[in-house]
Structures are given as structure tokens and as C-alpha cells.
Amino acid sequence: MKPSLKKDCGQRDLFRSRLDQIINMNHLLVMLSELLDWERLAQALDLIILKWDTLEFPCA
């Protein structure tokens, strides 16, 4: 007989606050982060990083 899986009710984290309880969800930066297209931003940064990695710098 397999042991039953216990449902995590958060008792182990009794003294840890959840992040959404610490952060003011009405802050302008939080609201801005909800509007950003994070996938598109990550793709754009990937292209920039790839170009940066292929640059050759002259020896000093």
C-alpha cells in the first residue's frame, strides 16, 4: 500500500509571508509589470545578447 500524498496546507511556512502579502499590489511598478509582454522582452534581449557574444574586441 502506497502512502497517501499529504496536501500542503502551508503549516511548515507558518512564519513565512507570501510574496503577494509583502508587496503592495497597487504599486505603479507592479501594475506596469502586469502590462509588459515578458515573452517579447525576453526574445528581444536574447537577440541583443547573441549579437554581443559575437562581437570581437581588438586587443589592447
Buried (B, 14 or more C-beta within 10 A) or exposed (E): EEEEEEEEEEEEEEEEEEEEEEEEEEEEEEEEEEEEEEEEEEEEEEEEEEEEEEEEEEEE
